[in-house]
Amino acid sequence: MGILGTIIIGFLAGIIAKFLTPGSNEPSGFILTTILGIVGAFVATYLGQAMGWYGPGEGAGLIGAVVGAVIVLVVWAMFSNRRSSV
């Protein structure tokens, strides 16, 4: 279930993160939402391993992936606001 499970959890995390973060400069569409969630899962896994929350080979679950996706959305909004104001 490895890659398929990551895609499913990533998609769910992307949807939840889009509902939690307000703003009109967020990516839309099925593919971008899935990519947002997957990137969020990787961000959460990396940060969790760096802080000692997850061991080597352990990944973030749905909650960690949502937190990572929210972080990715906030960074996305910062760069899109900067680009639109230039």
Backbone as CSV, one residue per row, in Angstrom:
resi,resn,N_x,N_y,N_z,CA_x,CA_y,CA_z,C_x,C_y,C_z
1,MET,0.824,-1.191,0.000,0.000,0.000,0.000,0.866,1.252,0.000
2,GLY,2.143,1.164,-0.036,3.087,2.258,0.112,2.746,3.526,-0.649
3,ILE,2.965,3.539,-1.948,2.797,4.766,-2.731,1.322,5.137,-2.852
4,LEU,0.457,4.148,-3.009,-0.975,4.411,-3.112,-1.506,4.992,-1.802
5,GLY,-1.059,4.451,-0.688,-1.461,4.985,0.617,-0.978,6.402,0.825
6,THR,0.252,6.697,0.385,0.785,8.051,0.490,-0.032,9.019,-0.347
7,ILE,-0.435,8.593,-1.537,-1.234,9.456,-2.402,-2.605,9.713,-1.787
8,ILE,-3.222,8.683,-1.236,-4.542,8.846,-0.623,-4.460,9.742,0.611
9,ILE,-3.483,9.488,1.487,-3.310,10.333,2.668,-2.936,11.747,2.252
10,GLY,-2.095,11.879,1.221,-1.723,13.199,0.723,-2.911,13.966,0.195
11,PHE,-3.780,13.296,-0.537,-4.977,13.958,-1.058,-5.872,14.421,0.079
12,LEU,-6.112,13.554,1.050,-6.954,13.931,2.191,-6.322,15.074,2.983
13,ALA,-5.019,15.012,3.185,-4.323,16.074,3.914,-4.396,17.389,3.147
14,GLY,-4.269,17.342,1.833,-4.371,18.554,1.020,-5.748,19.182,1.120
15,ILE,-6.788,18.370,1.071,-8.161,18.892,1.189,-8.383,19.534,2.554
16,ILE,-7.966,18.843,3.605,-8.149,19.375,4.956,-7.358,20.667,5.133
17,ALA,-6.130,20.705,4.636,-5.295,21.905,4.769,-5.896,23.083,4.015
18,LYS,-6.502,22.813,2.843,-7.129,23.908,2.090,-8.331,24.469,2.825
19,PHE,-9.042,23.621,3.582,-10.172,24.120,4.368,-9.700,24.899,5.595
20,LEU,-8.527,24.543,6.143,-8.033,25.180,7.363,-7.358,26.525,7.112
21,THR,-6.805,26.728,5.927,-6.083,27.971,5.644,-6.919,28.847,4.719
22,PRO,-7.211,30.060,5.159,-7.979,30.968,4.309,-7.096,31.595,3.245
23,GLY,-7.714,32.072,2.203,-6.972,32.786,1.171,-7.389,32.363,-0.216
24,SER,-7.192,33.279,-1.151,-7.579,32.995,-2.528,-6.388,32.593,-3.392
25,ASN,-5.182,32.663,-2.868,-3.991,32.363,-3.655,-3.515,30.928,-3.459
26,GLU,-4.425,30.021,-3.226,-4.015,28.637,-3.015,-4.224,27.837,-4.289
27,PRO,-3.434,26.787,-4.453,-3.584,25.963,-5.654,-4.926,25.234,-5.647
28,SER,-5.469,25.002,-6.827,-6.746,24.308,-6.903,-6.631,23.160,-7.896
29,GLY,-7.560,22.255,-7.814,-7.568,21.105,-8.698,-7.143,19.844,-7.974
30,PHE,-7.555,18.723,-8.521,-7.295,17.417,-7.915,-5.802,17.131,-7.829
31,ILE,-5.080,17.348,-8.907,-3.651,17.016,-8.947,-2.863,17.914,-8.006
32,LEU,-3.113,19.227,-8.035,-2.376,20.137,-7.158,-2.706,19.909,-5.691
33,THR,-3.946,19.563,-5.392,-4.315,19.261,-4.008,-3.578,18.016,-3.528
34,THR,-3.494,17.001,-4.371,-2.781,15.781,-4.019,-1.297,16.060,-3.831
35,ILE,-0.712,16.832,-4.740,0.710,17.160,-4.632,0.966,17.974,-3.368
36,LEU,0.078,18.912,-3.063,0.197,19.707,-1.846,0.227,18.806,-0.613
37,GLY,-0.669,17.854,-0.554,-0.715,16.940,0.589,0.489,16.043,0.675
38,ILE,0.969,15.546,-0.469,2.147,14.676,-0.474,3.378,15.458,-0.036
39,VAL,3.536,16.671,-0.560,4.658,17.514,-0.144,4.541,17.829,1.346
40,GLY,3.326,18.072,1.804,3.103,18.300,3.228,3.488,17.106,4.077
41,ALA,3.199,15.910,3.596,3.580,14.698,4.322,5.092,14.572,4.392
42,PHE,5.781,14.890,3.291,7.240,14.835,3.302,7.827,15.898,4.224
43,VAL,7.255,17.097,4.218,7.725,18.162,5.112,7.531,17.738,6.567
44,ALA,6.370,17.199,6.892,6.089,16.765,8.255,7.014,15.623,8.668
45,THR,7.276,14.698,7.756,8.179,13.587,8.065,9.585,14.102,8.331
46,TYR,10.064,15.013,7.467,11.411,15.555,7.630,11.533,16.322,8.944
47,LEU,10.573,17.214,9.217,10.628,17.986,10.457,10.483,17.090,11.688
48,GLY,9.605,16.096,11.597,9.414,15.175,12.715,10.652,14.346,13.007
49,GLN,11.348,13.894,11.962,12.580,13.150,12.171,13.685,14.051,12.695
50,ALA,13.730,15.298,12.228,14.751,16.236,12.697,14.546,16.585,14.172
51,MET,13.293,16.619,14.616,13.000,16.962,16.010,12.944,15.732,16.911
52,GLY,13.090,14.554,16.337,13.105,13.340,17.131,11.746,12.740,17.398
53,TRP,10.706,13.232,16.731,9.364,12.688,16.939,9.170,11.365,16.218
54,TYR,9.814,11.210,15.068,9.717,9.977,14.286,11.108,9.378,14.173
55,GLY,11.150,8.061,14.195,12.413,7.375,14.014,12.740,7.226,12.535
56,PRO,13.936,6.715,12.252,14.291,6.485,10.838,13.324,5.492,10.204
57,GLY,12.840,5.807,9.033,11.907,4.932,8.329,10.454,5.153,8.705
58,GLU,10.184,5.950,9.729,8.805,6.254,10.103,8.350,7.506,9.374
59,GLY,7.101,7.521,8.995,6.549,8.681,8.301,5.465,9.337,9.113
60,ALA,5.116,10.524,8.709,4.040,11.259,9.373,2.698,10.656,8.982
61,GLY,1.764,10.662,9.892,0.416,10.198,9.613,-0.422,11.313,9.025
62,LEU,-1.714,11.149,9.088,-2.631,12.120,8.492,-2.521,13.482,9.170
63,ILE,-2.463,13.506,10.487,-2.382,14.784,11.198,-1.068,15.489,10.875
64,GLY,0.030,14.756,10.873,1.315,15.346,10.508,1.330,15.841,9.076
65,ALA,0.705,15.085,8.178,0.632,15.500,6.783,-0.205,16.760,6.619
66,VAL,-1.277,16.885,7.396,-2.098,18.099,7.347,-1.290,19.292,7.844
67,VAL,-0.560,19.120,8.943,0.280,20.210,9.456,1.331,20.594,8.419
68,GLY,1.958,19.612,7.805,2.941,19.900,6.756,2.321,20.593,5.562
69,ALA,1.118,20.192,5.171,0.441,20.823,4.039,0.045,22.259,4.364
70,VAL,-0.335,22.517,5.618,-0.647,23.894,6.021,0.620,24.747,5.939
71,ILE,1.757,24.205,6.364,3.027,24.923,6.248,3.326,25.226,4.791
72,VAL,3.132,24.247,3.914,3.379,24.451,2.483,2.430,25.517,1.930
73,LEU,1.167,25.509,2.344,0.209,26.522,1.883,0.587,27.924,2.349
74,VAL,1.070,28.041,3.575,1.481,29.352,4.085,2.671,29.871,3.286
75,VAL,3.640,29.005,3.007,4.798,29.406,2.194,4.340,29.768,0.784
76,TRP,3.427,28.988,0.216,2.872,29.259,-1.121,2.233,30.649,-1.143
77,ALA,1.445,30.963,-0.108,0.761,32.254,-0.049,1.762,33.398,0.075
78,MET,2.840,33.194,0.839,3.852,34.242,0.976,4.499,34.555,-0.365
79,PHE,4.859,33.522,-1.119,5.515,33.744,-2.401,4.544,34.259,-3.462
80,SER,3.306,33.815,-3.437,2.351,34.302,-4.431,1.965,35.745,-4.158
81,ASN,1.893,36.138,-2.887,1.618,37.549,-2.558,2.788,38.433,-2.970
82,ARG,3.988,37.965,-2.771,5.159,38.727,-3.160,5.224,38.891,-4.660
83,ARG,4.913,37.830,-5.390,4.957,37.865,-6.852,3.873,38.776,-7.427
84,SER,2.683,38.770,-6.815,1.589,39.577,-7.362,1.752,41.065,-7.037
85,SER,2.506,41.394,-6.001,2.675,42.798,-5.649,3.844,43.442,-6.378
86,VAL,4.650,42.665,-7.078,5.799,43.222,-7.810,5.388,43.702,-9.157
